[in-house]
Amino acid sequence: MQTSNNTVLITGGSTGIGLALAESLAKLGNTVIICGRRKDMLEDAKRKNPSLTVRQCDVSKEDDRRDLDAWIRENFEGFNVLVNNAGIQRRVDLTKGTEDLLRSEDEIDINLKAQIFLAAQFVPLLSRNKESAIVNMSSGLGFVPLTIFPVYSATKAAIHSFTKSLRYQLRGTSIKVFEVIPPTVHDTYLKGRPIEKAAWTVSSAEVAEATIQGLEADEYEIAIGPSKKWVSSSKNELDKIFSEVNH
């Protein structure tokens, strides 16, 4: 697909991969809209990148998703690319029962439910364009889970499955469905942690660059860095990698 002259909505676009991708797409001549929960971070992104349009929105909430849909329809007639990027990652120790699950935001609602509902919500609008796309951000951890992040890893495995189904269902439409599969990104969730500089991590900028290259090549599963091996490995190979990354 073409990577210029699009109107792109990126959820979770004020930091990390979302912001890096927004900046790269804006430089290519796209109209880029980013949304996120934190107003201060959106304003900071706008100060650094004046061409971006920002919208405060919590995509895990039904009312916010509905309002986002209405706002996009009213203001961006040419909207043709949805990037489902919003996500959170929480360390969860299941030996404590539900303690860690209850003390923070719901990863399932933000990482999985929101992506599914936004994709379905925007399909009728996107299908009006001759060329449009849904880009779902999964993770290499959906193939090789990092056990300190069990819920995050599980949601990304589910996104992989959902994206395959969505791509098949939309095969007769103008909507191309992409999955971006980065390994762990060291300048977002892992920043300041001991495994930040592990050999199997990459930067947000690397993910953005590889994503754009994959979109241009119509590479529907865009595996990045170490994820390329993880996605294509046999079960025995995956078990070995699993042991290595969780050592």
Secondary structure, 3 states (H helix, E strand, C coil): CCCCCCEEEEECCCCHHHHHHHHHHHHCCCEEEEEECCHHHHHHHHHHCCCCEEEECCCCCHHHHHHHHHHHHHHCCCEEEEEECCCCCCCCCHHHCCHHHHCCCCHHHHHHHHHHHHHHHHHHHHCCCCCEEEEEECCHHHCCCCCCCHHHHHHHHHHHHHHHHHHHHCCCCCEEEEEEECCEECCCCCCCCCCCCCCCEECHHHHHHHHHHHHHCCCCEEECCCHHHHHHCCHHHHHHHHHHHCC
